[in-house]
Amino acid sequence: MTKKKLPLIAAGAAVLLLLIGSVAWWQGKQRWEATDNAYVQADTVVISPQVTGYVAEVLVRDNQRVAAGQELVRLDQAEARAALAQAEANVAALEAAVHNVDDRAALGQAEIARASAGVVSATAQARLAATDLDRYGKLAKQGWVSPQRLQSADAGADEARAAVAQAAAALEAQRRSTAALGSVRDQTLAQVEQARAAVEAARINLERTIIRAPVGGVVGGRAVRPGQYVRPGGAMMSVVPLGQAYVVANFKETQVGRLRIGQEVEISADAFPGQRFAGRVESFAPATGSEFALIPVENATGNFTKITQRVPVRIAIDPGSPLAQALRPGLSVEVKVDLKSRGGVNFAQSGAVAASPRHAGATGSAGR
């Protein structure tokens, strides 16, 4: 009798275990959303020179940790220093030219004063000559002065009036010449400012011969050596900010509907078996990963096959997690999002754009 019941008991136990497993799977499916299509990434900075030149010294080694602002590479500074010295000499020459214009302007003011005095003197001489002419004219009518003397007085008066006109013309010419120095000074000052800008550019180029780390991190991919000729834009090395790594998890489009920003995430890395890292959902990508491919997929073809797309989700790593600083960009990880944890904006809301009142009014008017 007992032997006959054993198969029934075994079958019942199997059904019970299957039922328990199904319930556990269903509960886990309701609480967790997971994917193994996830990788550690960081905002790696590629170090490139901004000026051309020969590498004089490389100050860091491969895999060395550096701080922000630390010197990485020094280029030969001979040409940059010469260019700076030439620019500074040009500024000094132009500033001397400005002082020369100022001196000429001061001399011009003195010349204007002298010409003004000449006008006053000539005017006084003209009044005296006119008075003499008037007096000699009256005496000539009375027969006391000869006609020759009267003619001489008349010629002297004409000469005095001409002298006044000449002095006035000389004064006006001097004033115009001095006024022209103002525009010359303005032009020279503009050249001084241009030369100072050239000095600043030369100083910047000199400073750029010392290449510094823009961020703190670890040096990787060092491809520069002393004596190498480098050009702007050429990659010399990379600085990886290990302490600022994050995870990009590519969830299926059928999974992202239940994800929310701020939900807790459990991260496990293949490089650290048994270790768990805490994180949280930070943001959703604005498009699927295929849209950012070098050659996007063209679906408007006759041989279309529907493929489930994946949406990149950025996950921030809790810096307080053990070994969080040890995660390297490129490592494979698995992530599990706790759907029961509190979250904010979901995937649909993150892409919604509220219409402004102006747009809403325009829409309403069109509807009417």
Summary of the structure (lengths in Angstrom):
residues: 368
radius of gyration: 45.7
end to end distance: 85.0
largest distance: 183.3
contacts: 999
relative contact order: 0.16
helix: 50%
strand: 21%
